[in-house]
Amino acid sequence: MENIIEISNLSKSYDKLKAVDDLSFAVKKGQLFAFLGENGAGKSTTISIMCGTLKKDQGKIVINGLSLDTDLEKISAQIGVVFQNSVLDGVLSVKDNLYLRASLYGIVGVQAKERVKYLAKVLDFEDLLNKTVNKLSGGQRRRIDVARALIHNPKILILDEPTTGLDPHTRRTLWSVIENLRKKEKITVFLTTHYMEETADADYVVILEKGKISAEGTPLELKNKYTGDFVTVYHASESKIKKLGLKYEVLPDAIRISVPNTNSAKELIIKHPELFEDFEITKGKMDDVFLSVTGKKLEETL
């Protein structure tokens, strides 16, 4: 797959603070790309520069073959952004919000009606079109935020903490909608989030620290490099597990033992079959990766 975003040697400073420090990475077309880091890591600065709302100090940005230095207006038409805080006009109806946004891109009349109708069907808010935005729930409003970002049929959808404040059920529903859109619209999704489970299905992950990349790769590559495996044992005696001399964590109704890899887990079970009558082997999670890379849990840094 070819790259749709290419960032090379990007830097941005605020007085003596280097928010982005010689940053380079690429995003391939159609990917779900996760951009992670604590507050102040440089995520928002990078996104703002990509969108043309903040000037870079140096570096090169190419989006869908267009240079940010010479084609900002064309690049803006390629990007849709769902901000962490909704930017919808609360006193207008859903329909009027979307028509107003469409008009900014020269989409009017029948073309605007057809686009709103299509997005309302795909995002399942046909029954909300005449409702005032202020009367919508958080999950409903988020779907309209996504529609607003997609109104001009962009190639790249930037999701900046899109599910913050939503309950787990609504988060799952929204992600189901976004995945459906990826298939139907063939768009690239650029995600920032502090819900680490949302990165597990990403095609590629970049972890940012103080404006620099501290780790990158697919979720599986990162898990294999920065975390081990875990053997969760049920109905086991802690005193017996302790004698194994391995790091472990006591969970409700179980004990989770840390092992370097899957082979180590298998060897441990074969050597001590009497301890492993009821167990499961799992890989580390993306939370474990972030903790290993940064020394912190992401939710603790926000």
C-alpha positions as CSV (number, residue, x, y, z in Angstrom):
1,M,0.0,0.0,0.0
2,E,1.2,3.5,-0.8
3,N,1.5,6.2,1.8
4,I,-1.3,8.8,2.2
5,I,0.6,10.8,4.9
6,E,4.3,11.3,5.0
7,I,5.9,13.4,7.7
8,S,9.6,14.0,7.6
9,N,11.8,15.8,10.2
10,L,8.9,17.8,11.6
11,S,9.8,20.2,14.4
12,K,7.8,22.8,16.3
13,S,8.9,24.8,19.4
14,Y,7.1,27.2,21.8
15,D,9.9,29.4,23.2
16,K,12.3,26.9,24.8
17,L,9.8,24.0,24.7
18,K,10.2,21.6,21.8
19,A,6.7,20.3,21.3
20,V,7.6,18.2,18.2
21,D,11.2,17.2,17.8
22,D,12.5,16.0,14.3
23,L,9.4,13.7,13.9
24,S,9.2,11.3,11.0
25,F,6.5,8.7,10.2
26,A,4.2,7.6,7.4
27,V,0.6,6.4,7.2
28,K,-0.6,4.0,4.5
29,K,-3.8,4.4,2.6
30,G,-6.8,2.7,4.3
31,Q,-5.0,2.1,7.6
32,L,-6.3,2.6,11.1
33,F,-3.3,4.5,12.5
34,A,-3.1,5.1,16.2
35,F,-1.1,8.0,17.5
36,L,-0.5,7.7,21.3
37,G,1.1,9.7,24.0
38,E,0.6,11.5,27.2
39,N,-0.7,15.1,27.4
40,G,2.1,17.3,26.0
41,A,3.7,14.6,24.0
42,G,3.1,16.5,20.7
43,K,0.0,14.8,19.3
44,S,-2.2,17.8,19.0
45,T,0.6,20.0,17.7
46,T,1.3,17.5,15.0
47,I,-2.4,17.3,14.0
48,S,-2.8,21.1,14.1
49,I,0.2,21.4,11.7
50,M,-1.2,18.7,9.4
51,C,-4.6,20.6,9.3
52,G,-2.9,23.9,8.6
53,T,-4.0,25.6,11.8
54,L,-0.5,25.8,13.1
55,K,2.8,26.7,11.4
56,K,5.7,24.3,11.6
57,D,9.3,25.4,12.3
58,Q,10.8,22.9,9.9
59,G,10.1,19.6,8.2
60,K,8.1,18.3,5.3
61,I,4.5,17.1,5.2
62,V,2.9,15.4,2.2
63,I,-0.7,14.3,2.3
64,N,-2.1,12.3,-0.6
65,G,0.7,13.4,-2.8
66,L,0.2,17.1,-1.9
67,S,2.8,19.3,-0.1
68,L,1.6,21.2,2.9
69,D,3.9,24.1,1.9
70,T,2.2,24.7,-1.5
71,D,-1.2,22.9,-1.4
72,L,-2.8,23.7,1.9
73,E,-6.2,24.4,0.5
74,K,-6.3,21.2,-1.5
75,I,-5.1,19.2,1.6
76,S,-7.9,20.7,3.7
77,A,-10.4,19.2,1.3
78,Q,-8.7,15.8,1.9
79,I,-9.1,15.8,5.7
80,G,-12.0,15.6,8.1
81,V,-11.6,16.1,11.8
82,V,-13.6,14.9,14.8
83,F,-12.4,17.0,17.6
84,Q,-12.4,15.9,21.3
85,N,-15.0,18.5,22.1
86,S,-18.0,18.7,19.8
87,V,-18.0,21.8,17.5
88,L,-21.7,21.5,16.4
89,D,-24.0,24.4,16.8
90,G,-26.3,23.4,19.7
91,V,-29.3,25.6,18.7
92,L,-29.5,24.4,15.1
93,S,-31.0,21.1,14.0
94,V,-28.8,18.2,12.9
95,K,-29.8,18.8,9.3
96,D,-29.0,22.5,9.4
97,N,-25.6,21.8,11.0
98,L,-24.7,19.5,8.2
99,Y,-26.0,21.7,5.4
100,L,-24.1,24.6,6.8
101,R,-20.9,22.6,6.9
102,A,-21.5,21.3,3.4
103,S,-21.9,24.8,2.0
104,L,-18.3,25.7,3.2
105,Y,-17.1,23.1,0.7
106,G,-19.4,24.3,-2.1
107,I,-21.8,21.3,-1.6
108,V,-25.3,22.7,-1.9
109,G,-28.7,21.9,-3.2
110,V,-29.4,18.4,-4.3
111,Q,-25.8,17.3,-3.8
112,A,-25.9,18.4,-0.2
113,K,-29.3,16.7,0.4
114,E,-28.0,13.4,-1.1
115,R,-24.8,13.5,1.0
116,V,-26.6,14.2,4.2
117,K,-29.1,11.5,3.4
118,Y,-26.4,9.0,2.7
119,L,-24.4,9.8,5.9
120,A,-27.6,9.7,8.0
121,K,-28.3,6.2,6.7
122,V,-24.7,4.9,7.2
123,L,-24.3,6.5,10.6
124,D,-27.9,5.6,11.6
125,F,-29.3,9.0,12.5
126,E,-32.1,9.4,10.0
127,D,-34.6,9.9,12.9
128,L,-32.5,12.7,14.3
129,L,-32.2,15.0,11.3
130,N,-34.9,17.5,12.5
131,K,-33.8,17.4,16.2
132,T,-31.9,20.3,17.8
133,V,-28.3,19.3,18.6
134,N,-28.7,20.4,22.2
135,K,-31.4,17.7,22.7
136,L,-29.1,14.8,21.6
137,S,-27.3,12.4,23.9
138,G,-23.5,12.2,23.9
139,G,-23.4,9.2,21.6
140,Q,-25.9,10.7,19.2
141,R,-24.0,13.9,19.0
142,R,-20.7,12.0,18.3
143,R,-22.3,10.3,15.3
144,I,-23.3,13.8,14.0
145,D,-19.7,15.0,14.6
146,V,-18.4,12.1,12.5
147,A,-21.0,13.0,9.7
148,R,-19.8,16.6,9.9
149,A,-16.2,15.5,9.4
150,L,-17.2,13.3,6.4
151,I,-19.6,15.7,4.7
152,H,-17.0,16.7,2.0
153,N,-16.0,13.0,1.4
154,P,-12.4,13.3,2.7
155,K,-9.7,10.7,2.2
156,I,-8.5,11.0,5.8
157,L,-10.6,11.0,9.0
158,I,-8.8,12.3,12.1
159,L,-10.4,11.2,15.3
160,D,-9.0,13.2,18.3
161,E,-10.1,11.3,21.4
162,P,-13.5,10.6,19.7
163,T,-15.0,8.4,22.5
164,T,-13.9,10.5,25.6
165,G,-16.8,10.7,28.1
166,L,-18.9,8.0,26.3
167,D,-20.1,5.0,28.1
168,P,-18.7,1.6,27.0
169,H,-21.7,0.6,25.1
170,T,-21.8,3.8,23.1
171,R,-18.0,3.6,22.5
172,R,-18.5,0.1,21.0
173,T,-21.4,1.3,18.9
174,L,-19.4,4.3,17.6
175,W,-16.5,2.1,16.7
176,S,-18.8,-0.3,14.8
177,V,-20.0,2.7,12.8
178,I,-16.4,3.9,12.1
179,E,-15.3,0.4,11.0
180,N,-18.4,0.2,8.7
181,L,-17.4,3.6,7.2
182,R,-13.8,2.4,6.6
183,K,-15.2,-0.4,4.5
184,K,-17.8,1.7,2.6
185,E,-15.8,5.0,2.2
186,K,-12.3,3.4,1.9
187,I,-10.9,6.2,4.2
188,T,-7.8,6.3,6.3
189,V,-8.4,6.8,10.0
190,F,-5.9,8.7,12.1
191,L,-6.7,8.1,15.8
192,T,-5.6,9.6,19.1
193,T,-7.1,8.0,22.2
194,H,-6.4,7.2,25.8
195,Y,-8.6,4.0,25.7
196,M,-5.8,1.6,25.0
197,E,-8.2,-1.2,23.9
198,E,-9.2,1.0,21.0
199,T,-5.7,0.6,19.6
200,A,-5.7,-3.2,19.7
201,D,-7.2,-3.4,16.2
202,A,-5.0,-0.6,14.7
203,D,-2.9,-1.5,11.7
204,Y,0.0,0.6,13.0
205,V,0.8,2.4,16.3
206,V,3.2,5.2,17.1
207,I,3.9,6.1,20.7
208,L,5.1,9.7,21.2
209,E,7.1,11.0,24.1
210,K,8.3,14.6,24.4
211,G,7.8,15.2,20.6
212,K,9.8,12.1,19.6
213,I,8.8,8.5,18.7
214,S,9.6,6.1,21.5
215,A,8.0,3.0,19.9
216,E,6.2,2.1,16.7
217,G,4.9,-1.0,15.0
218,T,1.8,-3.2,14.6
219,P,0.1,-4.0,17.9
220,L,1.4,-7.6,17.7
221,E,5.0,-6.4,17.1
222,L,4.8,-4.0,20.0
223,K,3.3,-6.7,22.3
224,N,6.0,-9.1,21.3
225,K,8.8,-6.6,21.9
226,Y,7.6,-4.8,25.0
227,T,5.5,-7.3,26.9
228,G,5.5,-11.0,27.7
229,D,2.7,-13.4,28.0
230,F,0.5,-14.1,31.0
231,V,-0.8,-17.4,32.4
232,T,-4.0,-16.9,34.4
233,V,-4.6,-19.7,36.8
234,Y,-8.0,-20.3,38.4
235,H,-8.6,-22.0,41.7
236,A,-4.9,-22.0,42.5
237,S,-3.1,-21.7,45.8
238,E,-1.1,-18.4,46.1
239,S,1.5,-20.1,48.3
240,K,2.2,-22.7,45.6
241,I,2.3,-20.2,42.8
242,K,4.7,-18.1,44.9
243,K,7.2,-21.0,45.0
244,L,7.6,-20.8,41.2
245,G,9.7,-17.6,41.8
246,L,7.9,-15.7,39.0
247,K,6.2,-12.3,39.1
248,Y,2.5,-12.7,39.6
249,E,-0.7,-10.7,40.4
250,V,-3.6,-11.8,42.5
251,L,-6.9,-11.2,40.7
252,P,-10.5,-11.9,41.9
253,D,-10.8,-15.7,41.7
254,A,-7.4,-16.0,39.8
255,I,-3.7,-15.5,39.8
256,R,-2.0,-14.0,36.8
257,I,1.6,-15.1,36.3
258,S,4.0,-13.1,34.0
259,V,6.2,-15.1,31.6
260,P,8.6,-14.0,28.9
261,N,6.8,-15.6,26.0
262,T,4.4,-18.4,24.9
263,N,7.1,-21.0,24.9
264,S,8.0,-20.2,28.5
265,A,4.3,-20.5,29.4
266,K,4.1,-24.0,27.8
267,E,7.3,-25.1,29.5
268,L,5.9,-23.9,32.9
269,I,2.7,-25.8,32.5
270,I,4.4,-29.0,31.4
271,K,6.8,-28.8,34.4
272,H,4.0,-28.1,37.0
273,P,0.9,-29.7,35.6
274,E,-0.6,-30.1,39.1
275,L,-0.9,-26.3,39.3
276,F,-2.5,-25.7,36.0
277,E,-5.8,-27.6,35.9
278,D,-7.8,-24.5,34.9
279,F,-5.9,-21.8,33.1
280,E,-5.5,-19.6,30.0
281,I,-2.5,-18.0,28.2
282,T,-2.8,-14.5,26.9
283,K,-0.5,-11.9,25.4
284,G,0.1,-8.6,27.1
285,K,-2.3,-5.8,26.2
286,M,-1.5,-2.4,24.7
287,D,-1.8,-0.9,28.2
288,D,1.2,-3.1,29.1
289,V,3.1,-1.9,26.0
290,F,2.5,1.8,26.9
291,L,3.6,1.1,30.5
292,S,6.7,-0.7,29.4
293,V,7.7,2.0,26.9
294,T,6.9,5.1,29.0
295,G,6.9,3.8,32.5
296,K,3.3,5.1,32.9
297,K,-0.2,4.0,32.2
298,L,-1.7,6.3,29.6
299,E,-4.8,7.2,31.7
300,E,-2.5,8.4,34.5
301,T,-0.9,10.9,32.1
302,L,-4.1,12.6,31.0
